[in-house]
Amino acid sequence: MGGNMEKKFDVRGMTCSTCVANVTKAVERLDGVSTANVNLMTNSMKVNFDENKINDDEIIRAVEKIGYGASPAGEKTKSQDKPVDDRERALKNRLISSSIFMLILMYIAMGHMVHLPTPGIFHRREGAIIFAFSQFLLALPVVYINRAFYISGFKGLKNRAPNMDSLVAIGSLAALVYGIFAIYMMAYGFGHGDMGLVDAYKDNLYFESSAMILTLITVGKYLEEKSKNKTRSSLEKLMDLAPKMATVLEDGKEVVKNIEDVRVGDILLVRPGESVAVDGKVIEGASSLDESAVTGESIPVQKSVGDRVISASINTTGSFKFQAEKVGEDTTISQIIKLVDEANQSKAPIAKLADKIAGIFVPTVLIIAAATFGIWMALGYGFENALNFAISVLVISCPCALGLATPVSIMVATGKSADFGLLFKNAEVLENLHKIDVIVMDKTGTITEGKPILTDIVTDLDQDEFLKIAGSLEKNSQHPLAFAILNYAEEKNINLGEITNFNSVSGRGLNGEVAGKKYLAGNLEYMLEEKIDLKNFRTKAEELARQGKTSMYFANDREVMGIISVKDLPKKSSKDAIKLLRDMGKKIIMLTGDNEKTAEAIAGEIGVDETLAGLLPQDKNKEIDKIQKSGKKVLMIGDGINDAPSLAKADIGMAIGHGTDVAIESSDVVLMRSDLLDVVSALELSKATIKNIKENLFWAFFYNTIGIPIAAGLLFPAFGIKLSPMFAAFAMSMSSVFVVNNALRLRRFKPRGVKRSLEESNSAREKEKVDKQKDLEKSEKITRIEVEGMMCGHCEKRVADALEKTGKAKNAVANHENSSVEFIDQGLSPEEIKNAIEEAGYKIVKNKGEDNMEKILNVEGMSCNHCKASVRKALEDLDGVREADVSLEDKKARVELDKDLADQVLVKAVEDAGFSAKIEK
């Protein structure tokens, strides 16, 4: 068996966009290859080919034939490129070594020009040969250290695929050869007594230009590699997050395994501080997980039995066990790494012009340099001037800036988007997203929470009996509305019956037999189609619909027995997100299978432009098609299986992260956080990325368009401006560095959607804490305990919630900074406190009543709650008083002490507050 396949290769030896163009042409010429996508940033190539016509070896040979190396991705070879950090280190060593020789050379050649002390022999006529030969000997090590330019450059020329290194090699070698020629001419002058000839060549040797060109290009290469490594950091950070080891339980024993050895069905143990190794479902224990590496959400998420956990999450509190469901390349973190890598590998359409120019850039520059030399010679400006201009043209020309303009921005943007929980499947989507005119959204699970709650049951039957029939019918359904009914039936302890002959009617409802009788459940259209008597339930359903509730009819084979209404609340961020999208000029349309009145109620609440209700999946496709035919670009956002066709039909499909695998597979963008504010973030990041790419391309074109004519001497006749080869080399190096660093600015980009989301979560958490603190201050009985293990705001919330869930603690406020929690004590025993805290995954340091002294004061003069509060404050302000419990009824104050305080200190504090007191013995 064979056919079309896609394979990735590592490519070695590429230095510029011309190399990319050469490799692309060489591979795409092969019979059987449909496309070759070569990436300079990742030094890789993705090839689509027919394996019946061509194989890996033929592709590799085609690359090697033009002077580069290739191997299947991930395969180690003897000539494999050094790792990224090693390449940067090697360039740094080259730069340092080159600089040492180059600086000595510059000191000898030009030190006297800036009045530095240099040996006189170098500058007298009789020392001309010594002067020249010293420079030659110092230039040779620089040439050798940077021999990679010559190897790559001349190999490219030999294979008729010249690249940037070819320009550097020709330019620097021309300067070096001219210097050698000058030595011969000076020797000839000395031999024939022609001192004029000696003087003519003594100060025009060009050895320093050759060394400076190579050194400055290496400076640029080093800075470029250093900057490129920063752009790779997001992907590498993701790869570092992928766990390497896991604790697997086998026959009751803990076995530490490599992640590759974990299998579906294995039971894994995760302790606090450890990473979740693979995707799975919690089967024992509870904890809170920091999922920010995957979703971008900074607030940890509580997990308990039955909840799903995702790989690369960090366990922040208690230990738990879970069963592996997705392992290896199927885990969430592996899929994210794959998506980010594929997006980096892809090319945006905007890059096509740059690619076309890069393909002819170097040959064109070689022609311009030759023409420049010929023209200046013809004009009578002499060999030296003509050579100077030609070398300047060669070394100022920069195909690197063109080649890096797009991929470096794409790599930074896709890495940054992954930090926010936004995953783009390719660069084309990243480019086109901000051009969208109309945004079409599914309602359930996209705009709303997707977790409907049962609000109304209307029936003439016994409610429990009706609920039993309804729950039995919905037992096999996967619709979110069914879950609301089943959850409510479980809460009411309704024993559901078995359903037979179950049949689902897409977009309408379902039917089946319960206890031998046929029943139907569904929307109004389904009831009308089946000619069911609606009785008076239709009026009630319409009334509930106006409240934003969705009603389902339940009927026997003749008439409706009742309706059940559920409400799916909009997400907190939906209204803000839709407003921001409309402010960006986007039209928002909500598509839903729900009835019109319910849809309009939700639409009015969140502010969409248009609502289309009562749609089947195929109807949604038709609506998208209508919009597209009007010339508008459509973005579809959805999460369910029934959204998959619409996601594929739209110009761009966007799946929310908690959606089904089918929806995510059909989409172009995935939102890991399932938050519509992330749609705003995605659009803004798309716009910022394309703006950044355009800036890079403008600079690359502008630089070469202006730089090459100036280097060729365009301004020399009129203004006497002559660009030295050294300055040309410096300009060439800095142009690439500029492009890469401009792209790195995207790392500082933070979309409004992300900012708004963070602000909301932080302010909500802070407000809750402040409100509880205020209630504590008014309380009669406060207990304070010390807790070990809290590390963040979420830990505080978990401890507080654990105490409040006992039903005997109110308004608990925890503080991880001083390792304590305070709460209104409604009769909690130390044992109950200990159990609650430990079940939450923390440890009690000092419990209620532990290691505390207690003294009781009889207080006279209290007549109201204000008096009671004054006594309590006076006592608790004392250093050493842990807690004071004051009772107005029995005129007593019970004081818990951290240390022994003299009785008179306590009595005086009460008396200073205006009351009388004595210690009860």
BELFEN-V552822 format. One record per residue. N is the residue number from 0. SS is DSSP state (helix for helix, strand for strand, loop for the rest). PSI is psi in degrees with one decimal (999 if undefined). NEAR is the number of other ideal C-beta (glycine too) atoms within 10 Angstrom. Layout:
n = <N:N>
ss = <SS:SS>
psi = <PSI:PSI>
near = <NEAR:NEAR>
//
This chain:
n = <0:1:2:3:4:5:6:7:8:9:10:11:12:13:14:15:16:17:18:19:20:21:22:23:24:25:26:27:28:29:30:31:32:33:34:35:36:37:38:39:40:41:42:43:44:45:46:47:48:49:50:51:52:53:54:55:56:57:58:59:60:61:62:63:64:65:66:67:68:69:70:71:72:73:74:75:76:77:78:79:80:81:82:83:84:85:86:87:88:89:90:91:92:93:94:95:96:97:98:99:100:101:102:103:104:105:106:107:108:109:110:111:112:113:114:115:116:117:118:119:120:121:122:123:124:125:126:127:128:129:130:131:132:133:134:135:136:137:138:139:140:141:142:143:144:145:146:147:148:149:150:151:152:153:154:155:156:157:158:159:160:161:162:163:164:165:166:167:168:169:170:171:172:173:174:175:176:177:178:179:180:181:182:183:184:185:186:187:188:189:190:191:192:193:194:195:196:197:198:199:200:201:202:203:204:205:206:207:208:209:210:211:212:213:214:215:216:217:218:219:220:221:222:223:224:225:226:227:228:229:230:231:232:233:234:235:236:237:238:239:240:241:242:243:244:245:246:247:248:249:250:251:252:253:254:255:256:257:258:259:260:261:262:263:264:265:266:267:268:269:270:271:272:273:274:275:276:277:278:279:280:281:282:283:284:285:286:287:288:289:290:291:292:293:294:295:296:297:298:299:300:301:302:303:304:305:306:307:308:309:310:311:312:313:314:315:316:317:318:319:320:321:322:323:324:325:326:327:328:329:330:331:332:333:334:335:336:337:338:339:340:341:342:343:344:345:346:347:348:349:350:351:352:353:354:355:356:357:358:359:360:361:362:363:364:365:366:367:368:369:370:371:372:373:374:375:376:377:378:379:380:381:382:383:384:385:386:387:388:389:390:391:392:393:394:395:396:397:398:399:400:401:402:403:404:405:406:407:408:409:410:411:412:413:414:415:416:417:418:419:420:421:422:423:424:425:426:427:428:429:430:431:432:433:434:435:436:437:438:439:440:441:442:443:444:445:446:447:448:449:450:451:452:453:454:455:456:457:458:459:460:461:462:463:464:465:466:467:468:469:470:471:472:473:474:475:476:477:478:479:480:481:482:483:484:485:486:487:488:489:490:491:492:493:494:495:496:497:498:499:500:501:502:503:504:505:506:507:508:509:510:511:512:513:514:515:516:517:518:519:520:521:522:523:524:525:526:527:528:529:530:531:532:533:534:535:536:537:538:539:540:541:542:543:544:545:546:547:548:549:550:551:552:553:554:555:556:557:558:559:560:561:562:563:564:565:566:567:568:569:570:571:572:573:574:575:576:577:578:579:580:581:582:583:584:585:586:587:588:589:590:591:592:593:594:595:596:597:598:599:600:601:602:603:604:605:606:607:608:609:610:611:612:613:614:615:616:617:618:619:620:621:622:623:624:625:626:627:628:629:630:631:632:633:634:635:636:637:638:639:640:641:642:643:644:645:646:647:648:649:650:651:652:653:654:655:656:657:658:659:660:661:662:663:664:665:666:667:668:669:670:671:672:673:674:675:676:677:678:679:680:681:682:683:684:685:686:687:688:689:690:691:692:693:694:695:696:697:698:699:700:701:702:703:704:705:706:707:708:709:710:711:712:713:714:715:716:717:718:719:720:721:722:723:724:725:726:727:728:729:730:731:732:733:734:735:736:737:738:739:740:741:742:743:744:745:746:747:748:749:750:751:752:753:754:755:756:757:758:759:760:761:762:763:764:765:766:767:768:769:770:771:772:773:774:775:776:777:778:779:780:781:782:783:784:785:786:787:788:789:790:791:792:793:794:795:796:797:798:799:800:801:802:803:804:805:806:807:808:809:810:811:812:813:814:815:816:817:818:819:820:821:822:823:824:825:826:827:828:829:830:831:832:833:834:835:836:837:838:839:840:841:842:843:844:845:846:847:848:849:850:851:852:853:854:855:856:857:858:859:860:861:862:863:864:865:866:867:868:869:870:871:872:873:874:875:876:877:878:879:880:881:882:883:884:885:886:887:888:889:890:891:892:893:894:895:896:897:898:899:900:901:902:903:904:905:906:907:908:909:910:911:912:913:914:915:916:917:918:919:920>
ss = <loop:loop:loop:strand:strand:strand:strand:strand:strand:strand:strand:strand:loop:loop:loop:loop:helix:helix:helix:helix:helix:helix:helix:helix:helix:helix:helix:helix:loop:loop:loop:loop:strand:strand:strand:strand:strand:strand:strand:loop:loop:loop:loop:strand:strand:strand:strand:strand:strand:strand:loop:loop:loop:loop:loop:helix:helix:helix:helix:helix:helix:helix:helix:helix:helix:loop:loop:loop:strand:strand:strand:strand:loop:loop:loop:loop:loop:loop:loop:loop:loop:loop:loop:helix:helix:helix:helix:helix:helix:helix:helix:helix:helix:helix:helix:helix:helix:helix:helix:helix:helix:helix:helix:helix:helix:helix:helix:helix:helix:helix:helix:helix:helix:helix:loop:loop:loop:loop:loop:helix:helix:helix:loop:loop:helix:helix:helix:helix:helix:helix:helix:helix:helix:helix:helix:helix:helix:helix:helix:helix:helix:helix:helix:helix:helix:loop:helix:helix:helix:helix:helix:helix:helix:helix:helix:helix:helix:helix:loop:loop:loop:loop:loop:helix:helix:helix:helix:helix:helix:helix:helix:helix:helix:helix:helix:helix:helix:helix:helix:helix:helix:helix:helix:helix:helix:helix:helix:helix:helix:helix:helix:loop:loop:loop:helix:helix:helix:helix:helix:helix:helix:helix:loop:loop:loop:loop:helix:helix:helix:helix:helix:helix:helix:helix:helix:helix:helix:helix:helix:helix:helix:helix:helix:helix:helix:helix:helix:helix:helix:helix:helix:loop:helix:helix:helix:helix:helix:helix:helix:helix:helix:loop:loop:loop:strand:strand:strand:strand:strand:strand:loop:loop:strand:strand:strand:strand:strand:strand:helix:helix:helix:loop:loop:loop:loop:loop:strand:strand:strand:strand:loop:loop:loop:loop:strand:loop:loop:loop:strand:strand:strand:strand:strand:strand:strand:loop:strand:strand:strand:strand:loop:helix:helix:helix:helix:loop:loop:loop:loop:loop:strand:strand:strand:loop:loop:loop:loop:strand:strand:loop:loop:loop:loop:strand:strand:loop:loop:loop:loop:strand:strand:strand:strand:strand:strand:strand:loop:helix:helix:helix:loop:helix:helix:helix:helix:helix:helix:helix:helix:helix:helix:helix:helix:helix:helix:loop:loop:loop:helix:helix:helix:helix:helix:helix:helix:helix:helix:helix:helix:helix:helix:helix:helix:helix:helix:helix:helix:helix:helix:helix:helix:helix:helix:helix:helix:helix:helix:helix:loop:loop:loop:helix:helix:helix:helix:helix:helix:helix:helix:helix:helix:helix:helix:helix:helix:helix:loop:loop:helix:helix:helix:helix:helix:helix:helix:helix:helix:helix:helix:helix:helix:helix:helix:helix:helix:helix:helix:helix:helix:loop:loop:strand:strand:strand:loop:loop:helix:helix:helix:helix:helix:helix:helix:helix:helix:loop:loop:strand:strand:strand:strand:strand:helix:helix:helix:helix:helix:strand:loop:loop:loop:loop:strand:strand:strand:strand:strand:strand:strand:loop:loop:loop:helix:helix:helix:helix:helix:helix:helix:helix:helix:helix:helix:helix:loop:loop:loop:loop:loop:helix:helix:helix:helix:helix:helix:helix:helix:helix:helix:helix:helix:loop:loop:loop:loop:loop:loop:loop:strand:strand:strand:strand:strand:strand:strand:loop:loop:loop:strand:strand:strand:strand:strand:strand:loop:loop:strand:strand:strand:strand:strand:strand:loop:helix:helix:helix:helix:helix:helix:loop:loop:loop:strand:loop:loop:loop:helix:helix:helix:helix:helix:helix:helix:helix:helix:loop:loop:loop:loop:strand:strand:strand:strand:strand:strand:loop:loop:loop:strand:strand:strand:strand:strand:strand:strand:strand:strand:loop:loop:strand:loop:loop:loop:helix:helix:helix:helix:helix:helix:helix:helix:helix:helix:loop:loop:loop:strand:strand:strand:strand:strand:loop:loop:loop:loop:helix:helix:helix:helix:helix:helix:helix:helix:helix:helix:helix:loop:loop:loop:strand:strand:strand:loop:loop:loop:loop:helix:helix:helix:helix:helix:helix:helix:helix:helix:helix:helix:helix:helix:loop:loop:loop:loop:strand:strand:strand:strand:strand:loop:loop:helix:helix:helix:helix:helix:helix:helix:helix:helix:loop:loop:strand:strand:strand:strand:strand:loop:loop:loop:loop:helix:helix:helix:helix:helix:helix:loop:loop:strand:strand:strand:loop:loop:loop:loop:loop:helix:helix:helix:helix:helix:helix:helix:helix:helix:helix:helix:helix:helix:helix:helix:helix:helix:helix:helix:helix:helix:helix:helix:helix:helix:helix:helix:helix:helix:helix:helix:helix:helix:helix:helix:loop:loop:loop:loop:helix:helix:helix:helix:loop:loop:loop:loop:loop:helix:helix:helix:helix:helix:helix:helix:helix:helix:helix:helix:helix:helix:helix:helix:helix:helix:helix:helix:helix:helix:helix:helix:helix:loop:loop:loop:helix:helix:helix:helix:helix:helix:helix:helix:helix:helix:helix:helix:helix:helix:helix:helix:helix:helix:helix:helix:helix:helix:helix:helix:helix:helix:helix:loop:loop:loop:strand:strand:strand:strand:strand:strand:strand:loop:loop:loop:loop:helix:helix:helix:helix:helix:helix:helix:helix:helix:helix:helix:helix:loop:loop:loop:loop:strand:strand:strand:strand:strand:strand:strand:loop:loop:loop:loop:strand:strand:strand:strand:strand:strand:loop:loop:loop:loop:helix:helix:helix:helix:helix:helix:helix:helix:helix:helix:loop:loop:loop:strand:strand:strand:strand:loop:loop:loop:loop:loop:loop:strand:strand:strand:strand:strand:strand:strand:strand:loop:loop:loop:loop:helix:helix:helix:helix:helix:helix:helix:helix:helix:helix:helix:helix:loop:loop:loop:loop:strand:strand:strand:strand:strand:strand:strand:loop:loop:loop:loop:strand:strand:strand:strand:strand:strand:loop:loop:loop:loop:loop:helix:helix:helix:helix:helix:helix:helix:helix:helix:helix:loop:loop:loop:strand:strand:strand:strand:loop:loop>
psi = <144.8:-172.0:-160.7:137.4:162.8:134.2:146.4:139.4:146.2:135.4:133.8:143.3:-1.3:137.8:-16.1:178.3:-27.6:-37.1:-43.4:-46.7:-40.2:-46.0:-42.8:-48.1:-44.5:-40.0:-41.3:-15.9:-21.6:137.8:125.2:-15.3:125.0:-46.7:150.0:119.9:107.7:134.9:119.4:-35.8:-40.9:-0.8:49.6:168.3:133.2:123.3:129.5:121.8:163.5:110.7:-9.1:-23.1:-25.9:154.3:178.6:-44.0:-38.8:-37.4:-44.9:-41.8:-37.7:-38.0:-43.5:-30.7:-30.2:13.4:10.7:173.7:152.7:151.9:154.8:141.0:132.5:-13.9:130.4:135.3:163.6:-32.6:15.1:140.9:151.6:153.9:161.9:-49.3:-36.4:-37.0:-41.8:-41.6:-40.4:-41.8:-37.7:-43.6:-41.2:-43.3:-46.0:-47.2:-45.1:-41.4:-37.9:-51.9:-38.2:-39.2:-40.0:-42.5:-45.0:-35.9:-44.7:-42.5:-35.6:0.4:-39.5:-23.1:-26.5:22.5:34.4:147.5:118.6:152.9:131.3:-29.4:-29.0:-23.3:1.4:154.1:-39.8:-16.5:14.0:-42.8:-41.4:-45.4:-48.6:-43.1:-32.4:-43.6:-40.8:-45.0:-33.2:-27.9:-32.6:-44.8:-36.3:-41.1:-43.5:-44.7:-35.7:30.3:-19.5:-33.5:-41.1:-41.4:-49.9:-43.8:-47.1:-26.5:-39.9:-42.4:-42.0:-38.6:13.1:35.8:63.2:148.6:-169.8:-39.4:-29.4:-41.8:-45.6:-44.3:-46.9:-44.8:-49.0:-36.7:-35.9:-42.3:-41.6:-45.8:-39.2:-39.7:-42.7:-42.4:-40.1:-38.1:-44.9:-41.2:-39.0:-40.2:-40.5:-41.5:-45.2:-40.6:-30.9:10.3:21.7:84.1:-24.2:-38.8:-40.1:-48.7:-33.7:-34.6:-17.1:-39.9:17.1:62.1:-30.9:3.6:-40.3:-32.7:-43.3:-48.5:-40.1:-41.1:-51.0:-41.6:-44.5:-37.1:-37.5:-37.1:-49.6:-43.3:-41.2:-48.3:-37.8:-46.1:-40.7:-44.3:-40.0:-36.1:-34.5:-37.4:-26.6:-9.1:-35.2:-44.2:-42.4:-35.3:-41.4:-43.4:-35.4:-30.0:-26.5:118.9:147.2:-27.3:159.9:148.3:111.8:137.6:119.7:116.2:40.6:-1.6:148.1:123.4:121.9:122.0:155.6:147.1:-30.0:-19.4:-2.9:135.7:156.2:133.4:-16.6:147.8:125.1:146.8:133.8:122.4:164.9:135.3:-11.4:160.7:149.7:123.3:-42.0:175.2:145.6:-166.2:133.5:130.9:-13.2:136.7:178.2:153.8:-178.7:137.1:136.6:106.0:15.1:-29.7:-28.0:-44.4:-18.1:-3.2:122.3:-22.0:124.4:153.5:131.6:138.6:139.6:-174.4:130.3:-18.6:150.4:143.5:149.4:146.9:148.4:1.6:149.4:127.4:116.8:-19.8:-104.9:166.4:152.0:163.0:144.1:158.4:129.9:131.0:-34.3:126.5:170.6:-131.8:-6.5:-9.7:158.7:-46.0:-35.8:-39.5:-38.3:-46.1:-42.4:-44.8:-44.9:-41.7:-42.7:-37.5:-40.3:-36.8:-28.1:164.8:139.6:146.4:-30.0:-19.8:-9.7:-41.4:-44.0:-39.6:-41.4:-43.3:-40.6:-32.7:-27.2:4.1:-56.1:-46.9:-38.0:-43.2:-40.8:-40.0:-43.1:-42.3:-43.5:-42.0:-39.6:-47.2:-46.1:-42.1:-46.5:-33.8:-42.1:-31.7:-4.5:22.0:0.8:159.9:-42.9:-48.6:-43.2:-42.3:-40.5:-49.5:-41.6:-44.3:-41.6:-41.4:-44.5:-44.1:-17.9:-24.6:132.3:91.6:-17.6:-45.4:-39.9:-43.5:-30.1:-17.2:-45.0:-53.9:-34.0:-37.8:-41.2:-42.5:-43.5:-43.9:-43.7:-35.4:-42.6:-40.8:-35.6:-34.6:-33.1:-2.6:22.8:124.4:114.9:133.8:-21.5:166.5:-29.4:-40.3:-42.5:-38.0:-41.5:-14.9:-43.6:-10.2:-1.5:139.6:-40.9:133.5:118.5:129.0:139.2:154.1:-63.5:121.3:-13.8:-60.5:-38.6:173.5:-26.4:14.7:73.5:145.3:141.6:127.9:-33.3:140.6:120.0:115.2:155.5:-9.3:173.4:130.3:-41.1:-39.6:-42.4:-43.3:-33.8:-43.6:-46.4:-45.6:-39.0:-40.6:-39.9:-3.1:-35.3:0.9:148.3:9.3:140.0:-33.4:-32.2:-38.6:-35.8:-42.3:-44.6:-38.7:-41.2:-41.0:-37.0:-41.1:-35.5:3.5:41.5:125.9:113.2:149.0:172.8:142.2:135.8:163.5:40.5:137.1:126.2:132.3:107.7:127.3:2.9:-57.1:-143.8:167.1:162.4:-179.3:132.0:122.2:37.4:-1.7:143.5:134.6:155.6:150.4:137.3:-163.2:-179.4:-43.0:-38.5:-42.1:-41.4:-40.2:-37.3:4.4:45.6:137.4:118.0:-15.1:-132.7:11.8:-22.3:-42.0:-43.6:-39.6:-39.2:-37.2:-42.6:-33.8:-36.2:-16.5:7.7:18.7:147.2:127.1:139.7:133.2:140.3:127.8:156.7:-163.3:2.2:-45.6:160.2:131.8:-22.9:175.1:150.6:128.2:141.1:158.6:130.7:107.1:143.6:147.1:151.0:-33.2:-8.8:-44.9:-47.2:-42.2:-44.7:-37.3:-44.3:-39.6:-40.1:-36.5:-25.3:1.1:14.6:139.1:132.7:122.5:129.8:122.5:133.7:152.1:-3.7:167.2:160.9:-42.7:-42.3:-43.9:-42.5:-34.8:-44.1:-42.6:-41.9:-31.9:-34.7:-14.5:37.8:161.0:-36.1:146.7:132.0:113.6:168.6:30.3:139.3:163.6:-41.3:-27.3:-37.6:-40.4:-42.7:-40.4:-41.3:-40.8:-40.5:-45.2:-42.7:-37.5:-19.9:2.0:9.6:147.5:132.5:131.7:125.4:131.9:125.9:177.2:-15.7:171.1:-38.9:-8.1:-15.5:-46.2:-38.5:-38.1:-38.7:-32.9:-38.2:160.5:-40.1:131.3:137.7:119.7:137.8:146.4:-30.8:6.7:-179.0:159.1:-35.1:-44.3:-42.6:-38.8:-33.2:-7.6:168.7:-23.4:140.4:129.1:109.0:-25.2:-5.3:41.3:126.4:-19.3:-24.4:-21.2:-42.5:-46.1:-43.5:-43.4:-42.1:-37.9:-39.1:-47.0:-43.2:-37.0:-46.3:-37.3:-41.9:-42.2:-42.7:-38.7:-43.7:-45.3:-40.0:-45.6:-44.5:-45.1:-44.4:-46.3:-50.6:-36.4:-37.8:-43.3:-43.8:-46.7:-38.9:-43.0:-32.4:-7.4:21.2:-36.8:-2.2:-46.3:-39.9:-38.4:-4.7:15.1:120.0:117.5:121.3:151.5:-32.3:-45.2:-37.6:-41.6:-40.7:-44.5:-41.8:-44.3:-45.1:-24.9:-41.7:-42.1:-39.6:-46.9:-47.0:-43.6:-30.6:-41.2:-34.9:-18.0:-25.2:-21.3:-22.7:-2.7:132.0:110.5:156.5:-34.9:-42.6:-43.6:-47.6:-43.0:-44.5:-42.1:-43.0:-45.9:-40.4:-42.9:-37.5:-42.1:-41.5:-40.7:-43.1:-41.5:-42.4:-44.0:-42.6:-39.0:-39.2:-42.6:-36.3:-40.4:-25.6:-6.9:157.1:-41.6:107.7:135.2:136.7:128.4:159.5:131.6:136.6:139.2:-8.5:134.1:-14.2:179.5:-34.7:-35.2:-42.4:-45.7:-38.7:-42.9:-46.0:-44.9:-38.3:-41.0:-42.9:-30.1:-15.6:-19.0:-2.2:14.3:137.3:150.4:49.0:133.2:116.2:154.0:111.3:-19.5:-38.1:12.9:48.4:164.1:134.7:145.8:158.6:114.1:119.2:40.6:20.1:131.3:157.5:-36.6:-41.8:-38.9:-46.8:-45.7:-43.6:-44.0:-42.8:-34.8:-28.2:-7.2:17.0:176.6:135.6:129.2:-47.9:116.7:175.3:123.3:-6.9:134.2:23.5:142.8:146.9:133.9:147.0:132.0:137.0:122.4:128.6:146.8:-6.9:133.4:-8.5:175.6:-29.9:-40.4:-44.3:-42.7:-35.4:-42.2:-45.7:-43.8:-41.1:-39.9:-44.5:-15.5:-14.1:137.2:123.2:-13.3:118.4:-41.5:142.4:124.6:108.5:131.6:124.1:-32.9:-49.6:9.4:41.4:153.9:116.0:121.6:123.2:130.9:142.1:-23.9:163.1:120.9:141.6:144.0:-41.9:-26.3:-43.1:-45.3:-44.8:-37.9:-40.6:-42.2:-38.4:-23.3:-2.9:16.8:168.3:149.5:154.7:151.8:133.6:122.0:999>
near = <4:9:7:11:11:11:15:17:25:19:24:17:23:25:24:26:31:29:30:27:25:26:25:19:15:23:26:16:10:16:9:16:19:11:12:22:18:31:22:22:21:20:18:19:25:18:24:14:24:14:14:12:12:17:13:16:8:15:23:19:12:21:24:15:11:20:25:27:17:23:18:13:15:8:10:7:13:4:8:12:16:11:9:14:10:10:17:18:14:14:20:14:12:20:21:12:17:24:18:15:20:25:13:16:24:18:16:20:25:13:16:15:9:7:7:10:8:16:14:9:12:18:15:12:13:10:15:25:15:13:23:26:16:19:25:18:12:22:28:15:17:27:19:12:22:24:12:17:25:19:13:23:25:17:19:26:18:12:15:10:22:26:32:31:27:27:30:27:27:23:30:31:19:22:27:23:13:21:23:15:14:24:19:11:16:25:17:13:21:15:8:9:9:14:15:8:16:21:14:15:22:22:14:13:26:28:28:23:27:31:33:27:34:30:29:26:26:27:19:25:25:22:19:26:18:14:20:23:15:17:26:18:14:21:20:13:13:21:14:11:17:17:18:10:14:25:16:19:13:10:5:5:7:10:13:8:16:10:18:9:12:21:11:14:10:20:15:23:17:27:12:17:10:17:21:27:29:28:23:26:14:20:13:13:18:19:26:25:25:20:24:17:22:24:23:22:19:16:18:23:18:15:25:13:13:8:15:14:24:22:27:26:29:18:23:21:25:21:15:25:16:25:15:21:15:17:22:12:9:14:25:22:23:21:19:25:20:13:20:22:19:17:24:25:22:21:20:21:11:20:23:11:13:27:17:11:19:27:18:12:25:28:14:13:25:18:11:18:25:13:13:25:21:12:15:22:15:9:12:8:16:11:12:15:17:20:21:28:25:27:32:31:29:31:35:27:28:28:29:29:28:30:32:31:29:34:29:29:34:30:29:27:31:29:23:21:28:24:16:23:25:28:25:30:21:19:27:17:21:27:22:19:25:18:14:25:16:21:27:24:26:27:25:24:23:27:26:22:16:21:14:24:13:21:17:16:18:18:18:11:14:9:13:13:12:20:23:20:24:29:24:22:27:25:18:13:19:11:19:18:21:21:18:23:26:19:15:19:21:11:9:12:7:21:9:18:15:10:21:11:9:14:11:15:16:11:17:19:25:22:21:22:17:21:12:6:10:14:20:23:26:22:21:22:15:20:23:12:13:16:8:20:11:16:14:9:23:16:10:16:24:15:15:22:21:11:13:23:23:29:26:25:23:26:25:14:12:11:12:22:21:22:24:26:24:22:19:24:15:18:20:15:20:23:16:20:26:26:14:22:24:15:10:15:8:19:17:23:19:24:26:24:23:25:19:15:19:26:24:17:19:25:25:11:14:21:13:23:15:13:19:16:18:16:20:14:17:12:15:25:17:12:18:24:13:11:19:16:8:10:7:14:16:24:26:32:27:30:25:24:15:22:29:23:19:28:29:16:19:28:20:24:27:29:29:28:20:16:26:18:12:16:26:24:13:22:27:23:27:24:29:22:23:20:25:28:27:30:27:27:29:27:23:20:27:25:15:18:29:21:13:24:27:14:17:24:21:11:17:27:16:12:22:21:9:12:20:22:14:18:29:22:23:16:13:17:10:7:8:7:11:15:23:14:29:22:16:27:29:20:20:30:24:19:24:29:20:21:29:27:15:20:29:17:13:23:15:7:18:14:24:17:27:24:13:18:27:16:10:14:16:13:10:12:15:11:10:14:16:11:12:20:13:11:13:17:11:10:16:14:17:18:23:16:25:14:26:11:19:26:12:16:18:21:21:21:21:24:28:23:14:24:28:17:13:17:11:17:23:16:21:24:24:27:16:17:7:10:16:17:26:22:27:22:22:12:10:20:13:14:10:16:25:17:14:22:24:13:13:24:24:23:12:20:14:17:18:19:15:12:9:15:13:12:19:14:23:14:25:10:14:22:8:9:12:8:17:19:16:17:24:22:14:23:27:16:11:15:8:13:21:18:22:25:18:26:14:15:7:9:17:16:25:16:25:18:19:14:10:8:18:9:13:10:13:24:16:14:23:25:15:9:18:12:19:11:24:13:14:11:6>
//
